[in-house]
Amino acid sequence: MTTLLERAALWLAKVPPAISGSGGHSQTYTAAVGLVHGFGLSDTDAFALLSDWNRSCQPPWQDRELLHKIRQANEKSHSKPRGHLANSSGAGPAEVLDLTRVRFSRPKPVEAAPTVEVSVDPSAPSNPPAAPIPASHDASEFKRFLTSAFAPTEVVCICEQVEDGGPISAGSFLPIEDWIARFDDPESILFRSDRTDGVFVRINPFKPNLYSGSDNDVMAYRHVLVEFDSKPKAEQEQLLRSSGLPISVLIDSGGKSIHAWVRVDAPNRKEWDARRDLIYSSIPGVDPKNKNPSRFSRLPGAWRGSEKQKLLASNLGARSWEEWLTDRESIDDSATIVSIKELMNFDSDNDPDNLIGKRWITRGSSMILSGGTGIGKSSLMMQIVIRWCLGKDFFGIAPVRPLKIGVIQAENDKGDLAEAFQGVGRGLDIKPDEMKSLQHQLEFRTEAVRTGDAFLAYARRFILRSKLDVIVADPLFSYFGGDLSDQGEVSVFLRNKLQPILHQTKVAWIWMHHISKAQRKDGEPMTTMELAHAGFGSSELANWAREIAVLAEVGQHQPRRFQLAFCKRGSRLAKPMLNLQHGTEHIKWEEFNPMVMTGAQLKEKKPYTNKEKRKDRI
């Protein structure tokens, strides 16, 4: 008898592969439901079979997308009982099968539509021309390329005048019909094997009778050129084929790169720029130099040295820019879904994203530590990061393990940092083996120039390169680069620019910040909520951060005394407020008991007068 896994494989072999733009999402979901619900397979077995079937899809799904389909199949309700395919009498033959002989079918090529003449109004560049019409399969490579990338009657620019690997003229401008009629021959000037400098072609059509080759003369903002410089060609091709992007033509440049003409059909240059930037951000490692719509690419069929520039494929991926956006947003949206089942099964005591305390600070979260000027915030933070890097608690606030922490600061020179590090190290009695560990766990950087977007990009590189768990930026004033009292500016910076970095890298971010004072006008200490909003700037700072910690001096003492209040999630800590003071012998923060007075303090206390004693009795 066949096994359940074998019967499921035979069933899946009859499921047609998913093709982007032809109900690919539904087809893949159907396959996942059949394996998980119909045959009752485990997620592991279902994923193994689905991965084999996925190779025949156009383009293949990414692993995370397959896993999402499997999760959907598990969580959604179905009209038939679980295992109904496994119990079906027609599920499979009785003889023993060899799973390695099961083959999943490839999609049949779609017959191309016949060529049809379509007139285009050259005076209306904001309206994209009719979709390119694919040539028949027996057409020449040159003709297949032109008819896949351009619409009939469009003017195309090709440049065969090449020196030192680049075009030396604006190129020649002709309608498609003229190019095909004059040059669709292996012996034409474009394709002779004795011409080894290659031939170039611009990626978009041009307005008739305008032959400068400038961006202003582009008639339709149809294509964005995507290529790589540093990846192996096989990896480039795989990335482009699996991207799902609407690719008109895929070209082997004859050199180190694969060129993809991504069809964006933008109505104007501004929208073309926006769609280009979105494409470049969606594929890692893309060459960013191809920033203009009149860009040259390589003409398939021409020779470049001993290598031929080749047309690898045409009409790949989504059928349109809108379809790609819809598919992309659907995949991105799926990552935001939190099911009731996940909420019910969540174990807060074993959260893999927990870093410090009982889910006090987690991966991707944030804290702002505020205090007045000149009270020792830098030494306090130095003590905190040293303890957490060693896996030790800071006055009861313990990390789940030794953390990798990076500090970017702008206010202290190397000498100041050294004095603070050495002083705190002596105060904490750091052992030689612990100091060796700190060399791997703790990194410092001094950056006093970058602000705003440039600073965030710098910090992101630091996080990824050093694989940080926590990053400290000191102070917020130095790196914001705007008006901290402007709620709109602050919100965009924190929520729209910084927060995505935290989500992507899973780092916990700590800002060092300043407050003006920690007392109300009536002289009374501030409440915890008032302290949370005591930092300079918009209240959005306190709203955004997961935790607000405020260091405020209390009274006039020697050594100076402070309260460190945790204003938002202090209830998760054993002590929501710490009573701390400067160390007497080293640069070190110590805990004190506010209810205990020293002998010197008692001597300073004046005795009651007889009048005051009488008042006490009342």
C-alpha positions in Angstrom: 0.0 0.0 0.0 1.1 3.5 -0.6 2.0 5.8 2.3 0.0 8.9 3.0 2.9 11.1 1.9 3.2 9.2 -1.4 -0.6 9.6 -2.1 -0.3 13.3 -1.3 2.6 13.7 -3.7 0.6 12.0 -6.5 -2.3 14.3 -5.9 -0.1 17.4 -5.9 1.5 16.3 -9.2 -1.9 16.8 -10.8 -2.3 20.4 -9.5 -1.2 22.8 -12.2 1.7 25.1 -11.3 0.9 28.7 -10.1 1.5 31.4 -12.7 1.7 35.0 -11.6 -1.1 37.0 -13.0 -3.3 33.9 -13.6 -4.6 33.2 -10.1 -1.3 32.2 -8.7 -2.2 33.0 -5.1 -5.4 31.0 -5.3 -3.6 28.0 -7.0 -0.9 27.9 -4.3 -3.5 28.2 -1.5 -5.5 25.3 -3.0 -2.3 23.2 -3.1 -1.6 24.0 0.6 -5.1 23.2 1.7 -5.1 19.9 -0.1 -1.9 18.8 1.7 -2.5 20.3 5.1 -6.3 19.8 5.4 -7.2 17.3 2.7 -4.4 14.8 3.6 -3.8 16.0 7.1 0.0 16.3 6.6 2.2 18.0 9.1 3.5 21.5 8.3 7.0 20.0 7.7 5.8 17.3 5.2 3.5 19.8 3.5 6.3 22.3 3.1 8.7 19.6 1.6 6.1 18.6 -1.1 5.1 22.2 -1.7 8.7 23.2 -2.2 9.2 20.6 -5.0 5.9 21.7 -6.7 7.0 25.3 -6.3 9.9 24.8 -8.7 7.4 24.6 -11.6 5.7 27.9 -10.7 6.3 31.1 -12.6 8.0 32.7 -10.8 8.7 30.4 -7.8 7.4 31.5 -4.5 9.8 32.4 -1.6 9.9 30.0 1.3 8.2 32.5 3.7 5.3 32.8 1.2 4.8 29.0 1.1 4.9 28.9 4.9 2.3 31.6 5.0 0.0 29.6 2.7 0.4 26.6 4.9 -0.4 28.7 8.0 -3.5 30.0 6.2 -4.6 26.5 5.3 -4.3 25.5 9.0 -6.1 28.4 10.4 -9.0 29.0 8.0 -12.2 26.9 8.2 -13.1 24.4 5.5 -16.3 22.9 4.3 -14.9 19.3 4.2 -13.5 17.4 7.2 -9.8 17.2 7.8 -8.2 14.2 6.0 -11.0 13.8 3.4 -8.5 13.3 0.6 -6.6 10.7 2.6 -9.8 8.7 3.2 -10.9 8.9 -0.5 -10.9 5.6 -2.3 -9.5 7.2 -5.4 -6.6 8.8 -3.6 -4.0 6.7 -5.3 -3.0 3.3 -6.7 -2.2 0.3 -4.5 1.3 -0.6 -5.7 4.4 0.7 -3.9 5.7 3.9 -5.4 9.1 5.6 -5.6 8.6 9.3 -4.6 11.7 10.3 -6.6 9.7 9.4 -9.8 6.9 11.9 -9.1 7.3 14.9 -11.4 5.4 18.1 -11.2 4.3 19.5 -14.5 5.6 22.6 -16.1 3.2 25.3 -17.4 2.5 25.2 -21.1 3.8 28.2 -23.1 1.1 30.7 -23.9 0.6 31.2 -27.6 1.4 34.8 -28.6 -1.3 37.0 -30.1 -0.8 38.0 -33.7 0.8 41.4 -34.5 -1.7 44.2 -34.7 -1.1 47.7 -35.8 -1.9 50.3 -33.1 -1.6 54.0 -33.6 0.0 56.1 -30.9 -0.5 59.8 -30.3 3.0 61.2 -29.8 1.7 64.4 -28.4 0.3 62.7 -25.3 3.3 61.2 -23.4 1.3 61.0 -20.1 -0.8 58.3 -21.6 1.1 55.0 -21.9 0.9 53.5 -25.4 -0.7 50.2 -26.1 0.9 47.1 -24.5 3.7 45.6 -26.5 2.6 42.7 -28.7 4.7 39.5 -28.4 6.2 38.2 -31.6 5.7 34.6 -32.7 8.1 31.9 -31.3 9.8 31.5 -34.6 10.7 35.2 -34.9 14.3 36.3 -34.7 15.8 37.3 -31.4 16.0 41.0 -32.5 12.3 41.0 -33.5 11.2 39.2 -30.4 13.1 41.7 -28.3 11.7 44.8 -30.0 8.1 43.6 -30.1 8.2 42.5 -26.4 9.6 45.9 -25.2 7.9 48.4 -27.5 4.6 49.0 -29.1 4.1 49.2 -32.9 5.2 52.5 -34.6 7.2 53.6 -31.5 10.6 55.2 -32.1 13.5 53.2 -30.7 17.0 54.5 -30.1 19.9 52.0 -30.9 23.6 53.0 -30.8 26.2 50.9 -32.6 28.9 53.6 -32.3 30.8 52.2 -29.3 34.3 52.8 -27.9 35.9 51.7 -24.6 32.7 49.9 -23.6 30.4 52.9 -24.0 28.3 54.7 -26.6 29.9 57.7 -28.2 26.8 59.2 -29.9 23.2 59.8 -29.0 22.3 56.8 -31.2 20.0 56.3 -34.2 16.2 56.8 -33.9 13.8 54.7 -36.0 10.4 53.2 -35.7 10.3 49.5 -34.9 9.2 48.6 -38.4 12.2 50.3 -39.9 14.6 48.6 -37.5 13.2 45.2 -38.3 13.1 45.8 -42.1 16.6 47.1 -42.3 18.6 45.2 -39.7 16.8 41.9 -38.9 19.7 39.9 -40.4 22.7 38.1 -38.8 24.9 39.9 -41.3 23.6 43.4 -40.6 25.9 46.0 -39.1 24.3 45.4 -35.6 25.0 41.7 -35.3 28.2 40.9 -37.3 30.6 38.8 -35.2 33.5 41.0 -36.1 31.9 43.9 -34.2 33.0 43.1 -30.6 32.3 46.4 -28.7 28.6 45.5 -28.3 25.5 47.6 -29.3 23.4 49.7 -27.0 19.6 50.4 -26.9 17.7 52.9 -24.8 15.1 51.4 -22.5 12.2 53.7 -23.4 10.6 54.9 -26.7 11.2 58.5 -27.9 9.1 61.3 -29.4 9.2 61.4 -33.2 11.7 63.9 -34.7 13.4 64.5 -31.4 16.8 62.9 -31.5 18.8 64.2 -28.6 18.4 61.1 -26.5 17.6 63.3 -23.4 15.2 62.4 -20.7 12.9 65.3 -21.9 12.5 63.5 -25.3 11.2 60.2 -23.8 7.7 59.5 -25.1 6.6 56.9 -22.6 8.0 56.3 -19.1 7.5 52.5 -19.5 10.7 50.8 -18.3 13.1 51.0 -15.4 16.5 49.3 -15.9 17.5 46.9 -13.1 21.0 45.4 -13.1 23.7 44.3 -10.6 27.4 44.8 -10.5 28.7 42.5 -7.7 26.6 39.3 -7.7 27.2 36.2 -9.9 25.1 36.2 -13.0 23.2 33.1 -12.0 22.2 34.7 -8.7 21.2 37.9 -10.5 19.0 36.0 -12.9 17.4 34.0 -10.1 16.7 37.2 -8.1 15.1 38.9 -11.1 13.0 35.9 -12.1 11.7 35.3 -8.6 11.0 39.0 -7.9 7.6 38.8 -9.5 8.3 42.2 -11.1 6.6 42.8 -14.5 9.7 42.3 -16.7 9.3 43.0 -20.4 12.7 41.6 -21.4 15.6 39.9 -19.5 18.9 40.4 -21.2 22.4 38.8 -20.7 24.6 41.8 -21.2 27.5 39.7 -22.5 29.5 41.0 -19.5 29.0 40.6 -15.7 25.4 41.6 -15.4 21.9 40.6 -16.3 19.6 43.5 -17.4 15.9 43.5 -16.6 13.6 46.0 -18.2 10.9 46.4 -15.5 7.6 47.7 -16.9 6.3 50.5 -14.7 4.1 52.5 -17.2 4.4 55.7 -15.2 2.2 58.6 -16.3 5.0 61.2 -15.8 8.7 61.5 -14.7 7.9 62.2 -11.1 5.9 58.9 -10.8 8.6 57.1 -12.8 11.2 58.2 -10.2 9.0 57.0 -7.4 8.4 53.6 -9.0 12.1 53.2 -9.7 13.0 53.9 -6.1 10.4 51.3 -4.9 11.9 48.7 -7.2 15.4 49.4 -6.1 14.4 49.2 -2.4 12.7 45.8 -3.0 15.7 44.0 -4.4 19.0 44.0 -2.5 22.2 44.9 -4.3 20.7 46.7 -7.3 23.0 49.1 -9.1 21.6 52.5 -8.2 23.2 54.4 -11.2 20.4 53.6 -13.6 18.4 56.6 -12.5 17.1 58.1 -15.7 14.5 57.0 -18.2 16.7 57.5 -21.3 19.3 55.0 -20.0 21.1 52.7 -22.3 21.0 48.9 -22.0 22.5 46.1 -24.2 20.9 45.0 -27.5 20.3 41.3 -27.7 22.0 39.6 -30.6 25.1 41.8 -30.8 28.6 40.6 -29.8 30.5 41.9 -26.9 34.0 40.4 -27.2 33.6 36.7 -27.4 30.3 36.8 -25.7 26.9 37.4 -27.2 24.3 39.8 -25.7 21.3 37.5 -25.4 17.6 37.7 -24.9 17.0 35.4 -22.0 13.3 35.8 -21.6 10.4 38.1 -22.2 7.1 39.0 -20.4 8.1 37.6 -17.0 6.3 38.1 -13.6 3.3 40.2 -13.1 1.3 41.3 -16.1 1.3 45.0 -15.0 2.8 47.3 -12.4 -0.6 47.4 -10.6 -0.7 43.6 -10.4 2.8 43.5 -8.9 1.9 46.1 -6.3 -1.2 44.2 -5.4 0.7 40.9 -5.0 3.6 42.7 -3.1 1.2 44.4 -0.7 -0.6 41.2 -0.1 2.6 39.5 0.9 3.7 42.5 3.0 0.2 42.7 4.6 0.4 39.0 5.6 3.3 39.8 7.9 1.1 42.1 9.9 -1.5 39.5 10.7 -1.7 38.3 14.3 -4.2 35.5 14.8 -6.3 34.8 17.9 -4.6 31.4 18.0 -1.2 33.0 18.2 -2.4 35.3 21.0 -3.9 32.4 22.9 -0.7 30.3 22.6 1.7 33.2 23.4 4.0 32.3 26.4 5.1 35.6 27.9 7.6 33.8 30.2 9.4 32.4 27.2 9.2 35.2 24.7 12.2 34.8 22.3 12.2 38.6 21.7 12.7 39.4 25.3 16.0 41.2 26.2 15.7 42.8 29.6 13.5 42.2 32.6 10.1 40.5 32.2 9.4 41.7 28.7 10.4 45.2 29.9 12.6 45.9 26.9 12.1 43.6 23.9 13.6 43.3 20.4 12.5 46.2 18.2 11.4 48.3 21.2 12.7 51.7 22.5 13.5 53.7 25.6 14.3 57.3 26.3 16.5 58.0 29.3 16.3 61.7 30.2 18.0 63.8 32.8 19.3 67.3 33.5 22.7 68.6 32.3 25.8 67.7 34.2 24.3 65.2 36.6 26.2 62.1 35.3 23.9 60.6 32.7 26.9 59.4 30.6 28.5 57.6 33.5 25.1 56.1 34.4 24.7 54.8 30.9 28.3 53.5 30.9 27.5 51.5 34.1 24.2 50.2 32.6 25.8 48.9 29.3 28.8 47.3 31.0 26.5 45.4 33.4 24.1 44.3 30.6 27.0 43.3 28.2 28.3 41.0 30.9 24.8 39.5 31.5 24.6 41.1 34.9 21.7 43.1 36.4 21.7 46.9 36.9 20.2 47.2 40.4 17.8 44.3 39.8 17.1 45.0 36.1 18.6 41.9 34.5 19.1 41.0 30.8 18.2 37.5 29.6 21.8 36.9 28.6 25.0 38.9 27.8 23.9 41.5 25.3 25.8 43.0 22.3 25.5 46.7 22.7 26.7 49.6 20.6 26.9 53.3 21.7 27.0 56.2 19.4 27.7 59.5 21.1 28.5 63.1 20.2 29.4 65.0 23.4 32.5 63.2 24.7 35.9 63.0 23.2 38.0 59.8 23.4 39.6 61.0 26.7 36.2 61.6 28.3 35.0 58.1 27.2 38.2 56.5 28.5 37.9 58.2 31.9 34.3 57.1 32.3 35.0 53.5 31.1 38.0 53.1 33.3 36.4 54.7 36.3 33.2 52.7 36.1 35.3 49.6 35.4 37.3 50.1 38.6 34.2 51.0 40.5 32.5 47.7 39.4 35.7 45.8 40.0 35.7 44.4 36.5 37.9 41.2 36.3 40.4 40.6 33.4 38.3 37.9 31.8 35.2 40.2 32.0 37.2 43.0 30.4 38.1 40.6 27.6 34.5 39.8 27.1 33.6 43.5 26.9 35.9 43.9 23.9 33.5 41.6 22.0 30.2 42.7 23.6 30.5 46.5 23.7 31.3 49.0 20.9 31.6 52.7 20.9 31.4 55.2 18.1 31.8 59.0 18.1 29.7 60.7 15.4 29.1 64.5 15.6 28.2 65.3 12.0 25.4 63.2 10.6 21.8 64.0 11.5 18.3 63.0 10.3 18.2 60.4 7.5 22.0 60.3 7.2 22.4 59.4 10.9 19.7 56.7 10.7 21.4 55.1 7.7 24.7 55.2 9.6 23.1 53.7 12.7 21.5 50.9 10.6 24.8 49.9 9.1 26.3 49.8 12.6 23.5 47.6 13.8 23.7 45.1 11.0 27.5 45.1 10.8 28.0 44.5 14.5 24.8 42.4 15.0 23.7 44.5 18.0 21.0 43.7 20.5 20.8 47.2 21.8 22.0 50.5 20.5 22.4 53.7 22.6 22.4 57.1 20.8 23.6 60.0 23.0 22.0 62.6 22.8 18.8 62.9 20.8 19.4 66.6 20.2 22.6 65.9 18.2 21.0 63.4 15.8 17.4 64.5 15.2 18.3 67.3 12.8 15.0 69.2 13.1 12.7 70.9 15.5 12.0 68.6 18.4 8.9 70.6 19.4 7.3 70.0 16.0 5.0 67.0 16.5 4.8 66.3 12.8 8.6 66.2 12.4 9.1 64.1 15.5 6.4 61.6 14.5 7.8 61.1 10.9 11.3 60.7 12.3 10.4 58.2 15.0 7.5 56.3 13.5 8.1 56.4 9.8 11.9 56.4 9.6 13.3 54.9 12.8 10.7 52.4 13.7 11.0 50.4 10.4 14.7 50.0 11.2 13.8 48.6 14.6 11.3 46.2 13.1 13.8 45.0 10.4 16.9 44.7 12.6 15.1 43.7 15.8 17.4 46.0 17.8 16.3 47.8 21.0 17.0 51.5 20.8 17.8 53.8 23.7 18.0 57.6 23.3 19.8 59.7 25.8 17.9 63.0 26.2 17.7 66.2 28.3 15.0 67.6 30.7 14.9 71.1 32.0 13.6 70.4 35.5 11.9 67.8 37.5 9.7 70.0 39.7 6.4 71.7 39.2 6.0 75.5 39.6 4.6 74.9 43.1 7.9 73.3 44.1 6.4 69.8 44.4 8.0 66.8 42.7 6.5 65.8 39.5 4.2 62.7 39.2 5.4 59.7 37.2 3.3 60.8 34.2 4.6 64.3 34.4 8.1 63.0 34.4 7.4 61.0 31.3 6.6 64.2 29.4 9.4 66.2 31.0 11.9 65.8 28.2 12.5 68.7 25.8 10.4 68.5 22.7 7.0 67.1 21.6 4.9 64.8 23.7 5.2 62.4 20.8 8.6 61.4 22.3 6.9 60.0 25.3 4.0 58.5 23.3 6.4 56.6 20.9 8.9 55.1 23.4 8.1 51.8 25.1 9.8 53.1 28.3 10.6 56.5 29.6 13.3 56.7 32.3 13.9 60.0 34.1 16.9 60.8 36.3 16.1 63.6 38.7 18.1 65.0 41.6 16.4 65.0 45.0 17.5 67.5 47.8 21.0 68.7 48.3 23.3 66.0 49.5 26.9 64.9 49.4 27.2 62.7 47.6 24.5 63.9 45.3 21.3 61.8 45.3 18.8 61.0 42.5 15.7 59.1 41.7 15.6 57.1 38.5 11.9 56.7 37.7 10.6 54.2 35.0 7.4 56.0 34.0 5.6 53.7 31.5 6.5 50.1 32.3 7.9 50.3 35.7 5.3 47.9 37.0 7.2 45.1 35.1 10.2 45.8 37.4 10.8 44.8 41.0 11.5 48.5 41.7 9.7 51.0 39.5 11.9 53.8 41.0 15.6 53.5 42.0 17.2 55.7 44.6 20.8 56.3 43.4 23.7 58.4 44.4 27.2 59.2 43.1 29.9 56.9 44.4 32.3 58.3 46.9 35.5 56.6 45.7 35.0 55.8 42.0 32.9 56.9 39.0 30.1 54.6 40.0 26.4 54.8 40.8 25.2 53.3 44.1 21.9 52.6 45.6 20.9 54.3 48.8 18.0 53.9 51.3 16.1 57.2 51.6 14.7 56.1 55.0 18.2 55.8 56.6 20.1 58.9 57.7 23.8 59.1 58.4 25.3 60.4 61.6 26.4 63.6 59.9 22.9 64.2 58.6 21.4 63.7 62.0 23.9 66.3 63.5 22.9 68.8 60.8 19.2 68.5 61.9 18.3 71.4 64.2 16.7 70.6 67.6 13.1 71.6 68.2 12.5 74.8 70.0 10.0 74.8 72.8 7.5 76.6 70.6 7.9 73.9 67.9 7.5 71.1 70.5 4.2 72.7 71.6 3.0 72.7 68.0 3.8 69.0 67.7 1.5 68.2 70.6 -1.5 70.0 69.0 
